[in-house]
Amino acid sequence: MSDEDYCTIAEAARPPKADGPPYADCVLCREPTEYPESYKGITLCPVCEWEEAQRTACSG
């Protein structure tokens, strides 16, 4: 098994980007996201999205 196989994470389904306001709130920090308010599901702002990616990244 190569390192690439071990560290590959399936890409999670992402909500569609909004064309403009109103934006959905981040489920972690309540800041506006890039996603439409009408989207039903988990939405993260760019900062929380990046932090979650860092937290779940393969460390080695």
mmCIF file of the N, C-alpha and C atoms, coordinates in Angstrom:
data_MODEL
# 
_entry.id   MODEL 
# 
loop_
_atom_site.group_PDB 
_atom_site.id 
_atom_site.type_symbol 
_atom_site.label_atom_id 
_atom_site.label_alt_id 
_atom_site.label_comp_id 
_atom_site.label_asym_id 
_atom_site.label_entity_id 
_atom_site.label_seq_id 
_atom_site.pdbx_PDB_ins_code 
_atom_site.Cartn_x 
_atom_site.Cartn_y 
_atom_site.Cartn_z 
_atom_site.occupancy 
_atom_site.B_iso_or_equiv 
_atom_site.pdbx_formal_charge 
_atom_site.auth_seq_id 
_atom_site.auth_comp_id 
_atom_site.auth_asym_id 
_atom_site.auth_atom_id 
_atom_site.pdbx_PDB_model_num 
ATOM 1   N N  . MET A 1 1  ? 0.854   -1.172 0.000  1.00 0.00 ? 1  MET A N  1 
ATOM 2   C CA . MET A 1 1  ? 0.000   0.000  0.000  1.00 0.00 ? 1  MET A CA 1 
ATOM 3   C C  . MET A 1 1  ? 0.899   1.234  0.000  1.00 0.00 ? 1  MET A C  1 
ATOM 4   N N  . SER A 1 2  ? 0.672   2.134  -0.926 1.00 0.00 ? 2  SER A N  1 
ATOM 5   C CA . SER A 1 2  ? 1.471   3.355  -0.984 1.00 0.00 ? 2  SER A CA 1 
ATOM 6   C C  . SER A 1 2  ? 0.917   4.400  -0.025 1.00 0.00 ? 2  SER A C  1 
ATOM 7   N N  . ASP A 1 3  ? 1.738   5.423  0.283  1.00 0.00 ? 3  ASP A N  1 
ATOM 8   C CA . ASP A 1 3  ? 1.285   6.512  1.155  1.00 0.00 ? 3  ASP A CA 1 
ATOM 9   C C  . ASP A 1 3  ? 0.065   7.214  0.567  1.00 0.00 ? 3  ASP A C  1 
ATOM 10  N N  . GLU A 1 4  ? 0.034   7.314  -0.758 1.00 0.00 ? 4  GLU A N  1 
ATOM 11  C CA . GLU A 1 4  ? -1.085  7.990  -1.414 1.00 0.00 ? 4  GLU A CA 1 
ATOM 12  C C  . GLU A 1 4  ? -2.391  7.241  -1.151 1.00 0.00 ? 4  GLU A C  1 
ATOM 13  N N  . ASP A 1 5  ? -2.358  5.904  -1.222 1.00 0.00 ? 5  ASP A N  1 
ATOM 14  C CA . ASP A 1 5  ? -3.558  5.112  -0.947 1.00 0.00 ? 5  ASP A CA 1 
ATOM 15  C C  . ASP A 1 5  ? -3.999  5.293  0.499  1.00 0.00 ? 5  ASP A C  1 
ATOM 16  N N  . TYR A 1 6  ? -3.037  5.315  1.400  1.00 0.00 ? 6  TYR A N  1 
ATOM 17  C CA . TYR A 1 6  ? -3.320  5.418  2.823  1.00 0.00 ? 6  TYR A CA 1 
ATOM 18  C C  . TYR A 1 6  ? -3.945  6.759  3.187  1.00 0.00 ? 6  TYR A C  1 
ATOM 19  N N  . CYS A 1 7  ? -3.492  7.836  2.562  1.00 0.00 ? 7  CYS A N  1 
ATOM 20  C CA . CYS A 1 7  ? -3.917  9.182  2.931  1.00 0.00 ? 7  CYS A CA 1 
ATOM 21  C C  . CYS A 1 7  ? -5.084  9.719  2.105  1.00 0.00 ? 7  CYS A C  1 
ATOM 22  N N  . THR A 1 8  ? -5.522  8.974  1.135  1.00 0.00 ? 8  THR A N  1 
ATOM 23  C CA . THR A 1 8  ? -6.615  9.454  0.296  1.00 0.00 ? 8  THR A CA 1 
ATOM 24  C C  . THR A 1 8  ? -7.910  9.497  1.093  1.00 0.00 ? 8  THR A C  1 
ATOM 25  N N  . ILE A 1 9  ? -8.547  10.641 1.056  1.00 0.00 ? 9  ILE A N  1 
ATOM 26  C CA . ILE A 1 9  ? -9.819  10.839 1.739  1.00 0.00 ? 9  ILE A CA 1 
ATOM 27  C C  . ILE A 1 9  ? -10.862 11.147 0.672  1.00 0.00 ? 9  ILE A C  1 
ATOM 28  N N  . ALA A 1 10 ? -11.972 10.460 0.738  1.00 0.00 ? 10 ALA A N  1 
ATOM 29  C CA . ALA A 1 10 ? -13.040 10.710 -0.231 1.00 0.00 ? 10 ALA A CA 1 
ATOM 30  C C  . ALA A 1 10 ? -13.514 12.148 -0.098 1.00 0.00 ? 10 ALA A C  1 
ATOM 31  N N  . GLU A 1 11 ? -13.672 12.794 -1.210 1.00 0.00 ? 11 GLU A N  1 
ATOM 32  C CA . GLU A 1 11 ? -14.142 14.180 -1.236 1.00 0.00 ? 11 GLU A CA 1 
ATOM 33  C C  . GLU A 1 11 ? -15.593 14.228 -0.779 1.00 0.00 ? 11 GLU A C  1 
ATOM 34  N N  . ALA A 1 12 ? -15.851 14.977 0.259  1.00 0.00 ? 12 ALA A N  1 
ATOM 35  C CA . ALA A 1 12 ? -17.205 15.100 0.791  1.00 0.00 ? 12 ALA A CA 1 
ATOM 36  C C  . ALA A 1 12 ? -18.058 15.941 -0.159 1.00 0.00 ? 12 ALA A C  1 
ATOM 37  N N  . ALA A 1 13 ? -19.329 15.664 -0.176 1.00 0.00 ? 13 ALA A N  1 
ATOM 38  C CA . ALA A 1 13 ? -20.245 16.453 -0.992 1.00 0.00 ? 13 ALA A CA 1 
ATOM 39  C C  . ALA A 1 13 ? -20.302 17.867 -0.429 1.00 0.00 ? 13 ALA A C  1 
ATOM 40  N N  . ARG A 1 14 ? -20.160 18.843 -1.303 1.00 0.00 ? 14 ARG A N  1 
ATOM 41  C CA . ARG A 1 14 ? -20.173 20.240 -0.877 1.00 0.00 ? 14 ARG A CA 1 
ATOM 42  C C  . ARG A 1 14 ? -21.425 20.914 -1.391 1.00 0.00 ? 14 ARG A C  1 
ATOM 43  N N  . PRO A 1 15 ? -21.960 21.834 -0.605 1.00 0.00 ? 15 PRO A N  1 
ATOM 44  C CA . PRO A 1 15 ? -23.126 22.576 -1.078 1.00 0.00 ? 15 PRO A CA 1 
ATOM 45  C C  . PRO A 1 15 ? -22.731 23.509 -2.228 1.00 0.00 ? 15 PRO A C  1 
ATOM 46  N N  . PRO A 1 16 ? -23.689 23.890 -3.064 1.00 0.00 ? 16 PRO A N  1 
ATOM 47  C CA . PRO A 1 16 ? -23.379 24.808 -4.166 1.00 0.00 ? 16 PRO A CA 1 
ATOM 48  C C  . PRO A 1 16 ? -23.045 26.199 -3.638 1.00 0.00 ? 16 PRO A C  1 
ATOM 49  N N  . LYS A 1 17 ? -22.131 26.898 -4.308 1.00 0.00 ? 17 LYS A N  1 
ATOM 50  C CA . LYS A 1 17 ? -21.788 28.276 -3.926 1.00 0.00 ? 17 LYS A CA 1 
ATOM 51  C C  . LYS A 1 17 ? -22.965 29.195 -4.227 1.00 0.00 ? 17 LYS A C  1 
ATOM 52  N N  . ALA A 1 18 ? -23.178 30.171 -3.348 1.00 0.00 ? 18 ALA A N  1 
ATOM 53  C CA . ALA A 1 18 ? -24.266 31.137 -3.523 1.00 0.00 ? 18 ALA A CA 1 
ATOM 54  C C  . ALA A 1 18 ? -23.841 32.232 -4.485 1.00 0.00 ? 18 ALA A C  1 
ATOM 55  N N  . ASP A 1 19 ? -24.796 32.737 -5.252 1.00 0.00 ? 19 ASP A N  1 
ATOM 56  C CA . ASP A 1 19 ? -24.528 33.857 -6.159 1.00 0.00 ? 19 ASP A CA 1 
ATOM 57  C C  . ASP A 1 19 ? -24.489 35.177 -5.407 1.00 0.00 ? 19 ASP A C  1 
ATOM 58  N N  . GLY A 1 20 ? -25.096 35.230 -4.238 1.00 0.00 ? 20 GLY A N  1 
ATOM 59  C CA . GLY A 1 20 ? -25.139 36.452 -3.443 1.00 0.00 ? 20 GLY A CA 1 
ATOM 60  C C  . GLY A 1 20 ? -25.929 36.211 -2.177 1.00 0.00 ? 20 GLY A C  1 
ATOM 61  N N  . PRO A 1 21 ? -26.077 37.254 -1.346 1.00 0.00 ? 21 PRO A N  1 
ATOM 62  C CA . PRO A 1 21 ? -26.814 37.091 -0.093 1.00 0.00 ? 21 PRO A CA 1 
ATOM 63  C C  . PRO A 1 21 ? -28.249 36.639 -0.355 1.00 0.00 ? 21 PRO A C  1 
ATOM 64  N N  . PRO A 1 22 ? -28.903 36.009 0.593  1.00 0.00 ? 22 PRO A N  1 
ATOM 65  C CA . PRO A 1 22 ? -28.444 35.710 1.954  1.00 0.00 ? 22 PRO A CA 1 
ATOM 66  C C  . PRO A 1 22 ? -27.582 34.446 1.982  1.00 0.00 ? 22 PRO A C  1 
ATOM 67  N N  . TYR A 1 23 ? -26.610 34.442 2.866  1.00 0.00 ? 23 TYR A N  1 
ATOM 68  C CA . TYR A 1 23 ? -25.701 33.320 3.020  1.00 0.00 ? 23 TYR A CA 1 
ATOM 69  C C  . TYR A 1 23 ? -26.057 32.505 4.263  1.00 0.00 ? 23 TYR A C  1 
ATOM 70  N N  . ALA A 1 24 ? -25.781 31.210 4.216  1.00 0.00 ? 24 ALA A N  1 
ATOM 71  C CA . ALA A 1 24 ? -25.992 30.346 5.374  1.00 0.00 ? 24 ALA A CA 1 
ATOM 72  C C  . ALA A 1 24 ? -24.945 30.660 6.431  1.00 0.00 ? 24 ALA A C  1 
ATOM 73  N N  . ASP A 1 25 ? -25.284 30.449 7.698  1.00 0.00 ? 25 ASP A N  1 
ATOM 74  C CA . ASP A 1 25 ? -24.331 30.641 8.789  1.00 0.00 ? 25 ASP A CA 1 
ATOM 75  C C  . ASP A 1 25 ? -23.488 29.384 8.963  1.00 0.00 ? 25 ASP A C  1 
ATOM 76  N N  . CYS A 1 26 ? -22.245 29.571 9.371  1.00 0.00 ? 26 CYS A N  1 
ATOM 77  C CA . CYS A 1 26 ? -21.353 28.459 9.693  1.00 0.00 ? 26 CYS A CA 1 
ATOM 78  C C  . CYS A 1 26 ? -21.919 27.737 10.919 1.00 0.00 ? 26 CYS A C  1 
ATOM 79  N N  . VAL A 1 27 ? -21.929 26.413 10.885 1.00 0.00 ? 27 VAL A N  1 
ATOM 80  C CA . VAL A 1 27 ? -22.473 25.651 12.009 1.00 0.00 ? 27 VAL A CA 1 
ATOM 81  C C  . VAL A 1 27 ? -21.551 25.675 13.225 1.00 0.00 ? 27 VAL A C  1 
ATOM 82  N N  . LEU A 1 28 ? -20.294 26.086 13.063 1.00 0.00 ? 28 LEU A N  1 
ATOM 83  C CA . LEU A 1 28 ? -19.358 26.132 14.182 1.00 0.00 ? 28 LEU A CA 1 
ATOM 84  C C  . LEU A 1 28 ? -19.234 27.517 14.806 1.00 0.00 ? 28 LEU A C  1 
ATOM 85  N N  . CYS A 1 29 ? -19.060 28.536 13.981 1.00 0.00 ? 29 CYS A N  1 
ATOM 86  C CA . CYS A 1 29 ? -18.793 29.876 14.528 1.00 0.00 ? 29 CYS A CA 1 
ATOM 87  C C  . CYS A 1 29 ? -19.889 30.900 14.237 1.00 0.00 ? 29 CYS A C  1 
ATOM 88  N N  . ARG A 1 30 ? -20.894 30.515 13.451 1.00 0.00 ? 30 ARG A N  1 
ATOM 89  C CA . ARG A 1 30 ? -22.042 31.365 13.104 1.00 0.00 ? 30 ARG A CA 1 
ATOM 90  C C  . ARG A 1 30 ? -21.692 32.526 12.170 1.00 0.00 ? 30 ARG A C  1 
ATOM 91  N N  . GLU A 1 31 ? -20.499 32.555 11.601 1.00 0.00 ? 31 GLU A N  1 
ATOM 92  C CA . GLU A 1 31 ? -20.138 33.567 10.599 1.00 0.00 ? 31 GLU A CA 1 
ATOM 93  C C  . GLU A 1 31 ? -20.787 33.195 9.263  1.00 0.00 ? 31 GLU A C  1 
ATOM 94  N N  . PRO A 1 32 ? -20.973 34.161 8.347  1.00 0.00 ? 32 PRO A N  1 
ATOM 95  C CA . PRO A 1 32 ? -21.548 33.843 7.032  1.00 0.00 ? 32 PRO A CA 1 
ATOM 96  C C  . PRO A 1 32 ? -20.617 32.917 6.239  1.00 0.00 ? 32 PRO A C  1 
ATOM 97  N N  . THR A 1 33 ? -21.219 32.034 5.466  1.00 0.00 ? 33 THR A N  1 
ATOM 98  C CA . THR A 1 33 ? -20.448 31.130 4.610  1.00 0.00 ? 33 THR A CA 1 
ATOM 99  C C  . THR A 1 33 ? -20.544 31.598 3.167  1.00 0.00 ? 33 THR A C  1 
ATOM 100 N N  . GLU A 1 34 ? -20.018 30.791 2.242  1.00 0.00 ? 34 GLU A N  1 
ATOM 101 C CA . GLU A 1 34 ? -20.129 31.078 0.814  1.00 0.00 ? 34 GLU A CA 1 
ATOM 102 C C  . GLU A 1 34 ? -21.327 30.361 0.206  1.00 0.00 ? 34 GLU A C  1 
ATOM 103 N N  . TYR A 1 35 ? -22.148 29.731 1.047  1.00 0.00 ? 35 TYR A N  1 
ATOM 104 C CA . TYR A 1 35 ? -23.229 28.887 0.575  1.00 0.00 ? 35 TYR A CA 1 
ATOM 105 C C  . TYR A 1 35 ? -24.580 29.560 0.771  1.00 0.00 ? 35 TYR A C  1 
ATOM 106 N N  . PRO A 1 36 ? -25.564 29.210 -0.061 1.00 0.00 ? 36 PRO A N  1 
ATOM 107 C CA . PRO A 1 36 ? -26.884 29.850 0.042  1.00 0.00 ? 36 PRO A CA 1 
ATOM 108 C C  . PRO A 1 36 ? -27.589 29.490 1.347  1.00 0.00 ? 36 PRO A C  1 
ATOM 109 N N  . GLU A 1 37 ? -28.355 30.420 1.859  1.00 0.00 ? 37 GLU A N  1 
ATOM 110 C CA . GLU A 1 37 ? -29.116 30.203 3.087  1.00 0.00 ? 37 GLU A CA 1 
ATOM 111 C C  . GLU A 1 37 ? -30.129 29.075 2.928  1.00 0.00 ? 37 GLU A C  1 
ATOM 112 N N  . SER A 1 38 ? -30.574 28.845 1.707  1.00 0.00 ? 38 SER A N  1 
ATOM 113 C CA . SER A 1 38 ? -31.580 27.816 1.449  1.00 0.00 ? 38 SER A CA 1 
ATOM 114 C C  . SER A 1 38 ? -31.008 26.398 1.505  1.00 0.00 ? 38 SER A C  1 
ATOM 115 N N  . TYR A 1 39 ? -29.680 26.238 1.542  1.00 0.00 ? 39 TYR A N  1 
ATOM 116 C CA . TYR A 1 39 ? -29.075 24.905 1.566  1.00 0.00 ? 39 TYR A CA 1 
ATOM 117 C C  . TYR A 1 39 ? -29.376 24.206 2.881  1.00 0.00 ? 39 TYR A C  1 
ATOM 118 N N  . LYS A 1 40 ? -29.860 22.992 2.810  1.00 0.00 ? 40 LYS A N  1 
ATOM 119 C CA . LYS A 1 40 ? -30.158 22.199 4.005  1.00 0.00 ? 40 LYS A CA 1 
ATOM 120 C C  . LYS A 1 40 ? -28.998 21.240 4.241  1.00 0.00 ? 40 LYS A C  1 
ATOM 121 N N  . GLY A 1 41 ? -28.278 21.429 5.312  1.00 0.00 ? 41 GLY A N  1 
ATOM 122 C CA . GLY A 1 41 ? -27.146 20.572 5.622  1.00 0.00 ? 41 GLY A CA 1 
ATOM 123 C C  . GLY A 1 41 ? -26.066 21.350 6.347  1.00 0.00 ? 41 GLY A C  1 
ATOM 124 N N  . ILE A 1 42 ? -24.942 20.709 6.567  1.00 0.00 ? 42 ILE A N  1 
ATOM 125 C CA . ILE A 1 42 ? -23.834 21.327 7.299  1.00 0.00 ? 42 ILE A CA 1 
ATOM 126 C C  . ILE A 1 42 ? -23.092 22.294 6.388  1.00 0.00 ? 42 ILE A C  1 
ATOM 127 N N  . THR A 1 43 ? -22.931 23.531 6.843  1.00 0.00 ? 43 THR A N  1 
ATOM 128 C CA . THR A 1 43 ? -22.172 24.531 6.103  1.00 0.00 ? 43 THR A CA 1 
ATOM 129 C C  . THR A 1 43 ? -21.099 25.111 7.021  1.00 0.00 ? 43 THR A C  1 
ATOM 130 N N  . LEU A 1 44 ? -19.903 25.286 6.472  1.00 0.00 ? 44 LEU A N  1 
ATOM 131 C CA . LEU A 1 44 ? -18.789 25.854 7.220  1.00 0.00 ? 44 LEU A CA 1 
ATOM 132 C C  . LEU A 1 44 ? -18.275 27.088 6.496  1.00 0.00 ? 44 LEU A C  1 
ATOM 133 N N  . CYS A 1 45 ? -17.837 28.096 7.261  1.00 0.00 ? 45 CYS A N  1 
ATOM 134 C CA . CYS A 1 45 ? -17.213 29.277 6.658  1.00 0.00 ? 45 CYS A CA 1 
ATOM 135 C C  . CYS A 1 45 ? -15.829 28.854 6.158  1.00 0.00 ? 45 CYS A C  1 
ATOM 136 N N  . PRO A 1 46 ? -15.188 29.668 5.323  1.00 0.00 ? 46 PRO A N  1 
ATOM 137 C CA . PRO A 1 46 ? -13.873 29.297 4.801  1.00 0.00 ? 46 PRO A CA 1 
ATOM 138 C C  . PRO A 1 46 ? -12.840 29.006 5.897  1.00 0.00 ? 46 PRO A C  1 
ATOM 139 N N  . VAL A 1 47 ? -12.857 29.745 6.996  1.00 0.00 ? 47 VAL A N  1 
ATOM 140 C CA . VAL A 1 47 ? -11.886 29.532 8.078  1.00 0.00 ? 47 VAL A CA 1 
ATOM 141 C C  . VAL A 1 47 ? -12.123 28.185 8.750  1.00 0.00 ? 47 VAL A C  1 
ATOM 142 N N  . CYS A 1 48 ? -13.362 27.896 9.127  1.00 0.00 ? 48 CYS A N  1 
ATOM 143 C CA . CYS A 1 48 ? -13.669 26.622 9.787  1.00 0.00 ? 48 CYS A CA 1 
ATOM 144 C C  . CYS A 1 48 ? -13.470 25.447 8.824  1.00 0.00 ? 48 CYS A C  1 
ATOM 145 N N  . GLU A 1 49 ? -13.767 25.654 7.553  1.00 0.00 ? 49 GLU A N  1 
ATOM 146 C CA . GLU A 1 49 ? -13.561 24.618 6.545  1.00 0.00 ? 49 GLU A CA 1 
ATOM 147 C C  . GLU A 1 49 ? -12.076 24.265 6.463  1.00 0.00 ? 49 GLU A C  1 
ATOM 148 N N  . TRP A 1 50 ? -11.216 25.283 6.445  1.00 0.00 ? 50 TRP A N  1 
ATOM 149 C CA . TRP A 1 50 ? -9.770  25.070 6.388  1.00 0.00 ? 50 TRP A CA 1 
ATOM 150 C C  . TRP A 1 50 ? -9.279  24.379 7.663  1.00 0.00 ? 50 TRP A C  1 
ATOM 151 N N  . GLU A 1 51 ? -9.755  24.832 8.823  1.00 0.00 ? 51 GLU A N  1 
ATOM 152 C CA . GLU A 1 51 ? -9.338  24.227 10.094 1.00 0.00 ? 51 GLU A CA 1 
ATOM 153 C C  . GLU A 1 51 ? -9.780  22.770 10.180 1.00 0.00 ? 51 GLU A C  1 
ATOM 154 N N  . GLU A 1 52 ? -10.970 22.455 9.695  1.00 0.00 ? 52 GLU A N  1 
ATOM 155 C CA . GLU A 1 52 ? -11.448 21.077 9.692  1.00 0.00 ? 52 GLU A CA 1 
ATOM 156 C C  . GLU A 1 52 ? -10.599 20.217 8.765  1.00 0.00 ? 52 GLU A C  1 
ATOM 157 N N  . ALA A 1 53 ? -10.216 20.759 7.614  1.00 0.00 ? 53 ALA A N  1 
ATOM 158 C CA . ALA A 1 53 ? -9.355  20.027 6.690  1.00 0.00 ? 53 ALA A CA 1 
ATOM 159 C C  . ALA A 1 53 ? -7.993  19.752 7.329  1.00 0.00 ? 53 ALA A C  1 
ATOM 160 N N  . GLN A 1 54 ? -7.443  20.720 8.042  1.00 0.00 ? 54 GLN A N  1 
ATOM 161 C CA . GLN A 1 54 ? -6.162  20.533 8.727  1.00 0.00 ? 54 GLN A CA 1 
ATOM 162 C C  . GLN A 1 54 ? -6.282  19.484 9.830  1.00 0.00 ? 54 GLN A C  1 
ATOM 163 N N  . ARG A 1 55 ? -7.391  19.504 10.545 1.00 0.00 ? 55 ARG A N  1 
ATOM 164 C CA . ARG A 1 55 ? -7.593  18.583 11.651 1.00 0.00 ? 55 ARG A CA 1 
ATOM 165 C C  . ARG A 1 55 ? -7.700  17.139 11.166 1.00 0.00 ? 55 ARG A C  1 
ATOM 166 N N  . THR A 1 56 ? -8.324  16.946 10.020 1.00 0.00 ? 56 THR A N  1 
ATOM 167 C CA . THR A 1 56 ? -8.563  15.597 9.514  1.00 0.00 ? 56 THR A CA 1 
ATOM 168 C C  . THR A 1 56 ? -7.514  15.127 8.507  1.00 0.00 ? 56 THR A C  1 
ATOM 169 N N  . ALA A 1 57 ? -6.542  15.972 8.186  1.00 0.00 ? 57 ALA A N  1 
ATOM 170 C CA . ALA A 1 57 ? -5.523  15.615 7.197  1.00 0.00 ? 57 ALA A CA 1 
ATOM 171 C C  . ALA A 1 57 ? -4.635  14.478 7.713  1.00 0.00 ? 57 ALA A C  1 
ATOM 172 N N  . CYS A 1 58 ? -4.119  13.723 6.796  1.00 0.00 ? 58 CYS A N  1 
ATOM 173 C CA . CYS A 1 58 ? -3.191  12.641 7.138  1.00 0.00 ? 58 CYS A CA 1 
ATOM 174 C C  . CYS A 1 58 ? -1.888  13.260 7.620  1.00 0.00 ? 58 CYS A C  1 
ATOM 175 N N  . SER A 1 59 ? -1.469  12.877 8.814  1.00 0.00 ? 59 SER A N  1 
ATOM 176 C CA . SER A 1 59 ? -0.256  13.478 9.373  1.00 0.00 ? 59 SER A CA 1 
ATOM 177 C C  . SER A 1 59 ? 0.954   12.573 9.228  1.00 0.00 ? 59 SER A C  1 
ATOM 178 N N  . GLY A 1 60 ? 0.793   11.505 8.521  1.00 0.00 ? 60 GLY A N  1 
ATOM 179 C CA . GLY A 1 60 ? 1.986   10.839 8.319  1.00 0.00 ? 60 GLY A CA 1 
ATOM 180 C C  . GLY A 1 60 ? 2.239   9.477  8.139  1.00 0.00 ? 60 GLY A C  1 
# 
